């Protein structure tokens, strides 16, 4: 179970760190869900774009962080 735990913790760290999910700003359950979905969709689009353009690091969002 150790590899599975490491995968889960890695995903949680990514979500909390890169997407600032602890500071979502939603006031209702639906609002929280919508904001989390927006951020996950944005990260997925960034990863897809990085892979499609041949970037060496596909999971980095530094180029999109303004």
Secondary structure, DSSP 8 states (H G I E B T S, - for coil): -HHHHHHHHHHHHHHHHHS-GGG---SSHHHHHHHHHHHHHHHHHHHHHHHHTT-S-SS--GGG--
